[in-house]
């Protein structure tokens, strides 16, 4: 059966040492002036600034949405704050427009997280031999406001050995699966992350 084109962004599933991802995250903040939409599965970067949350008065690192070819990636959004009294208007995603207040969200705290992500298959599907290569990503159309999921996907046409590409391909999501070809799911990790780069942000 053919795969369905249904991108969902970067979904954490385990760590590089083989352990399941335990769900440990860090809280980060999106500035009110940021006009991007943020969805679960979106890749983000640190800006180098900190800002205060209107909910708890604490300072958190500011993030911005990652564009294709960006490096020094901080991780993928795993949740957007919805339970705090001043944030109940946000239904699991942060709308694409400037907001009245800074909004917090969560990203994995571990740079060694492995994610599952769908390829876009533009220009053809990624080959079985793509494992071990590097690849770029595409942000897609912005996200699904009904499901709160990201539209980020792997840019299938960019698979190469180039060390500066931001994503490392590990394997198909299910190594025993026959569901290769267009829109396959891959296990990947961040090749160019914010935690390993010694030049800082």
C-alpha positions as CSV (number, residue, x, y, z in Angstrom):
1,X,0.0,0.0,0.0
2,X,1.3,3.4,-0.9
3,X,2.3,5.9,1.7
4,X,0.0,8.9,2.3
5,X,1.4,12.4,2.1
6,X,0.6,13.6,5.6
7,X,3.6,15.5,7.1
8,X,3.6,16.0,10.9
9,X,7.0,17.6,11.5
10,X,9.7,16.1,13.7
11,X,8.4,13.7,16.3
12,X,10.8,12.6,19.1
13,X,10.9,8.8,19.6
14,X,14.2,7.8,21.3
15,X,17.8,8.8,22.0
16,X,21.1,7.9,20.3
17,X,22.0,5.5,23.1
18,X,18.9,3.4,22.3
19,X,16.8,4.5,25.2
20,X,13.2,5.6,24.5
21,X,12.7,9.3,24.7
22,X,11.6,10.0,28.2
23,X,9.6,13.2,27.4
24,X,12.1,15.4,29.2
25,X,11.7,19.0,27.8
26,X,12.8,22.5,28.5
27,X,10.5,25.5,28.4
28,X,11.4,28.2,25.8
29,X,9.6,31.3,24.8
30,X,8.1,32.9,21.6
31,X,8.0,36.7,21.6
32,X,4.7,38.4,21.2
33,X,6.1,40.3,18.2
34,X,6.9,37.1,16.4
35,X,4.5,36.7,13.5
36,X,5.2,33.0,12.8
37,X,2.8,30.2,13.6
38,X,4.2,27.4,15.8
39,X,3.0,23.9,15.7
40,X,4.0,20.6,17.3
41,X,6.8,19.2,15.3
42,X,8.2,22.5,14.0
43,X,12.0,22.9,14.2
44,X,13.2,26.0,16.1
45,X,16.4,27.9,16.8
46,X,17.6,29.9,19.8
47,X,18.0,33.7,19.1
48,X,20.5,34.2,21.9
49,X,18.1,36.4,23.9
50,X,15.9,35.7,26.9
51,X,12.5,37.0,27.7
52,X,10.1,36.8,30.7
53,X,7.0,34.7,30.8
54,X,3.8,36.6,31.8
55,X,2.6,33.5,33.6
56,X,5.5,32.8,36.1
57,X,7.7,35.8,35.8
58,X,10.7,33.7,34.9
59,X,13.2,34.2,32.0
60,X,13.4,31.6,29.2
61,X,15.5,31.4,26.1
62,X,13.8,33.0,23.1
63,X,13.3,30.8,20.0
64,X,12.4,31.5,16.4
65,X,11.1,29.2,13.7
66,X,13.8,27.4,11.6
67,X,13.9,28.1,7.9
68,X,15.3,25.6,5.3
69,X,19.1,25.2,5.5
70,X,19.2,26.7,9.0
71,X,21.8,25.2,11.4
72,X,22.4,25.4,15.1
73,X,18.9,23.9,15.6
74,X,17.5,23.8,19.2
75,X,15.1,21.0,18.5
76,X,11.4,20.5,17.6
77,X,8.4,21.8,19.4
78,X,6.6,19.1,21.5
79,X,3.9,21.3,23.0
80,X,2.6,24.8,23.2
81,X,1.4,26.1,26.5
82,X,-2.4,26.0,26.8
83,X,-3.2,25.5,30.5
84,X,-2.0,28.7,32.1
85,X,-4.8,31.2,32.8
86,X,-3.6,33.8,30.4
87,X,-2.9,31.4,27.6
88,X,-6.1,29.3,27.4
89,X,-7.0,31.0,24.1
90,X,-4.2,28.9,22.4
91,X,-5.4,25.5,21.4
92,X,-2.1,23.6,21.2
93,X,-0.5,25.8,18.6
94,X,0.6,29.4,18.5
95,X,-1.3,31.4,15.8
96,X,0.6,33.0,12.9
97,X,0.4,36.7,13.8
98,X,1.8,39.0,16.5
99,X,0.3,38.2,19.8
100,X,-0.5,40.2,23.0
101,X,1.8,38.2,25.2
102,X,4.9,36.1,25.1
103,X,4.0,32.4,24.7
104,X,5.9,29.5,26.1
105,X,6.4,26.1,24.5
106,X,8.4,22.9,25.1
107,X,11.3,21.4,23.2
108,X,13.4,18.3,24.0
109,X,16.2,19.0,26.4
110,X,18.5,16.4,24.9
111,X,20.5,17.1,21.7
112,X,20.8,13.3,21.1
113,X,17.0,12.9,20.5
114,X,16.1,10.8,17.4
115,X,13.0,12.0,15.5
116,X,10.6,10.4,13.0
117,X,9.7,12.6,10.1
118,X,8.2,12.2,6.6
119,X,10.0,13.0,3.4
120,X,8.4,15.3,0.8
121,X,9.5,13.2,-2.2
122,X,9.7,16.3,-4.4
123,X,12.0,15.3,-7.3
124,X,11.6,11.6,-6.3
125,X,11.6,9.5,-3.2
126,X,14.7,9.1,-1.0
127,X,16.7,6.0,-1.9
128,X,17.1,3.1,0.5
129,X,20.8,4.0,0.6
130,X,20.0,7.4,2.1
131,X,20.7,6.1,5.5
132,X,23.9,7.6,6.9
133,X,23.6,10.6,4.6
134,X,22.6,14.2,5.5
135,X,19.6,16.1,4.3
136,X,17.9,19.5,4.5
137,X,14.3,20.1,5.5
138,X,11.3,22.2,4.3
139,X,8.9,24.0,6.6
140,X,5.9,23.3,4.4
141,X,2.7,25.3,4.4
142,X,2.8,26.3,8.1
143,X,0.9,23.7,10.0
144,X,-2.6,22.2,10.6
145,X,-4.7,24.3,12.9
146,X,-7.2,21.5,13.4
147,X,-4.7,19.0,14.6
148,X,-1.9,21.4,15.8
149,X,0.7,19.4,13.8
150,X,3.6,20.8,11.8
151,X,4.0,20.6,8.1
152,X,7.8,20.2,8.3
153,X,9.3,17.4,6.2
154,X,12.6,16.2,4.8
155,X,13.7,17.8,1.5
156,X,14.1,14.6,-0.5
157,X,16.1,16.2,-3.3
158,X,18.9,17.4,-1.0
159,X,20.3,14.0,0.3
160,X,24.1,14.2,0.2
161,X,27.2,13.6,2.2
162,X,27.6,17.3,2.8
163,X,28.6,17.8,6.4
164,X,26.9,21.2,6.8
165,X,23.4,19.9,6.0
166,X,21.2,20.2,9.2
167,X,19.7,16.7,9.4
168,X,21.4,13.2,9.6
169,X,19.4,10.2,8.2
170,X,19.5,7.1,10.3
171,X,17.0,4.6,8.8
172,X,13.5,4.0,7.8
173,X,11.2,4.4,10.8
174,X,10.5,0.7,10.8
175,X,13.6,-1.1,9.4
176,X,11.4,-4.1,8.6
177,X,8.8,-2.1,6.7
178,X,8.2,-2.4,3.0
179,X,6.6,1.1,3.0
180,X,9.5,2.7,1.3
181,X,9.1,5.0,-1.8
182,X,7.2,8.2,-1.9
183,X,6.4,9.9,1.5
184,X,8.4,7.3,3.5
185,X,9.0,7.9,7.2
186,X,12.6,8.2,8.4
187,X,14.4,8.2,11.7
188,X,16.7,11.2,11.9
189,X,18.7,13.2,14.3
190,X,19.9,16.9,14.2
191,X,23.3,17.0,12.5
192,X,23.9,20.7,13.2
193,X,22.6,21.5,16.6
194,X,22.8,24.5,18.9
195,X,24.4,22.5,21.7
196,X,27.4,21.1,19.9
197,X,28.5,24.2,17.9
198,X,31.3,25.8,19.8
199,X,30.8,29.2,18.2
200,X,27.5,29.8,20.0
201,X,24.5,31.6,18.7
